[in-house]
Amino acid sequence: MSTDQWLGLVTGILFGFLLQKGRVLRFEKQVGAMLFKDMTILKFMLSAIIVGMAGILILSDMEILKLSHKSMNAGAVVIGGALFGIGWAVMGFCPGTSLGALGEGRWHAVFAIAGMLCGAAVYAEIYPFLESTVLAWKDFGKIGLPELTGLSQWIIAPILWGLFIILFIWFEKKNL
């Protein structure tokens, strides 16, 4: 295995450990998030975004990695987001938490994983049709917040960090 693969494995195990310790693999936490009664998952995601954003921007500035945006396609975002949300609501798991739950021995997560694999297979089969329909909807190109706003990523990132921290604190005060 290469160094990159080892680092990926170690960070994946660490992330899985943190998912488990944060109790975000629990079905009741998933349902609580969807009902806006328990923001444990959102607080976990906000924390991961803050840390990940800082790491990615630093690695990008050090030229260790190169940022490459995917094309922002309205059809793909709307349809894909809706399917993701429906799957999460029906199964009570997103892709990461389903694998973590299976790792904890919750065998019912197999159904969510099977659903994701079936969905990926169906997507692969109907891709030619989607390419000429849904994926042909408005394509905004490879854009991000710096391109949209004309601001440096180092201006946008601290603003987002501040907003996320304020939201996190507000959730804590509301016992969410």
C-alpha positions as CSV (number, residue, x, y, z in Angstrom):
1,M,0.0,0.0,0.0
2,S,1.1,3.5,-0.8
3,T,1.6,6.3,1.8
4,D,-1.6,7.9,0.6
5,Q,-3.6,4.7,1.0
6,W,-2.2,4.2,4.6
7,L,-3.1,7.8,5.4
8,G,-6.6,7.3,3.9
9,L,-7.1,4.2,6.0
10,V,-5.9,5.8,9.2
11,T,-8.0,8.9,8.8
12,G,-11.0,6.7,7.8
13,I,-10.7,4.7,10.9
14,L,-10.2,7.8,13.0
15,F,-13.3,9.4,11.4
16,G,-15.3,6.2,12.0
17,F,-14.2,6.2,15.7
18,L,-15.3,9.8,16.0
19,L,-18.7,9.0,14.4
20,Q,-19.2,6.3,16.9
21,K,-18.0,8.3,19.9
22,G,-20.3,11.3,18.8
23,R,-23.2,8.8,18.7
24,V,-24.2,10.0,15.3
25,L,-24.6,6.4,14.1
26,R,-27.7,6.0,16.3
27,F,-31.0,5.8,14.5
28,E,-32.6,8.1,17.1
29,K,-30.0,10.8,16.3
30,Q,-30.7,10.5,12.6
31,V,-34.5,10.8,13.2
32,G,-33.9,13.7,15.7
33,A,-31.9,15.6,13.0
34,M,-34.7,15.2,10.4
35,L,-37.3,16.4,12.9
36,F,-35.0,19.3,14.0
37,K,-35.2,18.0,17.6
38,D,-31.6,16.8,18.0
39,M,-28.8,18.6,16.2
40,T,-26.0,16.3,17.2
41,I,-25.4,15.2,13.6
42,L,-25.4,18.8,12.3
43,K,-23.0,19.8,15.1
44,F,-20.8,16.9,14.1
45,M,-20.9,17.9,10.4
46,L,-20.2,21.5,11.2
47,S,-17.2,20.5,13.2
48,A,-15.9,18.3,10.4
49,I,-16.5,21.0,7.8
50,I,-14.5,23.6,9.8
51,V,-11.6,21.2,10.3
52,G,-11.7,19.8,6.8
53,M,-12.0,23.3,5.2
54,A,-8.9,24.5,7.1
55,G,-6.9,21.4,6.2
56,I,-7.9,21.5,2.5
57,L,-7.1,25.2,2.2
58,I,-3.8,24.9,3.9
59,L,-2.8,21.8,1.7
60,S,-4.0,23.7,-1.4
61,D,-1.8,26.8,-0.5
62,M,1.1,24.5,0.2
63,E,0.5,23.0,-3.3
64,I,0.2,19.5,-1.8
65,L,-3.2,19.2,-3.5
66,K,-5.0,21.0,-6.3
67,L,-8.6,22.0,-5.8
68,S,-10.8,21.0,-8.8
69,H,-14.4,21.8,-8.6
70,K,-17.0,19.6,-10.2
71,S,-19.3,21.3,-12.7
72,M,-22.4,22.8,-10.9
73,N,-25.3,21.3,-12.7
74,A,-28.8,22.3,-11.5
75,G,-30.5,19.1,-12.6
76,A,-27.9,16.8,-10.9
77,V,-28.0,18.9,-7.7
78,V,-31.8,19.0,-7.5
79,I,-32.5,15.4,-8.4
80,G,-29.5,14.0,-6.6
81,G,-30.2,16.0,-3.4
82,A,-33.9,14.9,-3.4
83,L,-32.9,11.2,-3.8
84,F,-30.3,11.5,-1.1
85,G,-32.8,13.1,1.3
86,I,-35.5,10.6,0.6
87,G,-33.1,7.7,1.1
88,W,-31.9,9.2,4.4
89,A,-35.5,9.8,5.6
90,V,-36.7,6.3,4.7
91,M,-33.6,4.4,6.0
92,G,-32.5,6.7,8.8
93,F,-28.9,6.5,7.5
94,C,-26.7,8.5,5.1
95,P,-23.9,6.6,3.4
96,G,-21.3,7.1,6.1
97,T,-23.5,6.4,9.0
98,S,-24.9,3.2,7.4
99,L,-21.4,1.7,7.1
100,G,-20.6,2.9,10.7
101,A,-23.8,1.4,12.0
102,L,-23.0,-1.9,10.3
103,G,-19.5,-1.8,11.8
104,E,-21.2,-1.5,15.2
105,G,-23.2,-4.6,14.5
106,R,-26.5,-3.1,13.5
107,W,-27.5,-5.5,10.8
108,H,-30.5,-3.5,9.6
109,A,-28.0,-1.1,8.1
110,V,-27.4,-3.7,5.4
111,F,-30.7,-2.7,3.8
112,A,-29.6,0.9,3.5
113,I,-26.2,-0.2,2.0
114,A,-28.0,-2.5,-0.4
115,G,-30.3,0.3,-1.4
116,M,-27.3,2.6,-2.1
117,L,-25.6,-0.1,-4.2
118,C,-28.8,-0.7,-6.2
119,G,-29.2,3.0,-6.7
120,A,-25.7,3.3,-8.0
121,A,-26.3,0.4,-10.4
122,V,-29.5,1.9,-11.7
123,Y,-27.7,5.3,-12.1
124,A,-25.0,3.6,-14.1
125,E,-27.5,1.9,-16.3
126,I,-29.6,5.0,-17.0
127,Y,-26.7,7.4,-17.3
128,P,-26.9,7.8,-21.1
129,F,-30.6,8.9,-20.7
130,L,-29.8,11.2,-17.8
131,E,-26.9,12.8,-19.8
132,S,-29.3,14.0,-22.5
133,T,-32.1,15.0,-20.0
134,V,-31.5,15.9,-16.4
135,L,-27.7,16.5,-16.8
136,A,-28.4,18.7,-19.8
137,W,-30.2,21.2,-17.5
138,K,-28.5,24.5,-16.6
139,D,-24.8,23.9,-16.1
140,F,-23.1,26.8,-14.2
141,G,-19.6,25.4,-14.8
142,K,-16.9,24.8,-12.2
143,I,-17.7,27.4,-9.6
144,G,-17.2,27.9,-5.9
145,L,-17.8,30.7,-3.5
146,P,-14.6,32.5,-4.4
147,E,-15.6,32.5,-8.1
148,L,-19.1,33.6,-7.3
149,T,-18.2,36.4,-4.8
150,G,-14.8,37.5,-6.2
151,L,-13.4,37.1,-2.6
152,S,-10.4,35.2,-1.5
153,Q,-11.0,31.8,0.0
154,W,-9.2,33.1,3.1
155,I,-11.9,35.7,3.5
156,I,-14.8,33.3,2.9
157,A,-13.5,30.5,5.2
158,P,-13.2,32.6,8.4
159,I,-16.7,34.0,7.7
160,L,-18.1,30.5,7.4
161,W,-16.2,29.3,10.4
162,G,-17.7,32.1,12.5
163,L,-21.2,31.4,11.2
164,F,-20.8,27.7,11.9
165,I,-19.5,28.4,15.4
166,I,-22.4,30.8,16.2
167,L,-24.9,28.2,15.0
168,F,-23.2,25.5,17.1
169,I,-23.3,27.7,20.2
170,W,-27.0,28.5,19.5
171,F,-27.8,24.7,19.2
172,E,-26.0,24.2,22.5
173,K,-28.0,27.0,24.3
174,K,-31.2,25.5,23.0
175,N,-30.2,22.0,24.1
176,L,-30.5,20.7,20.6
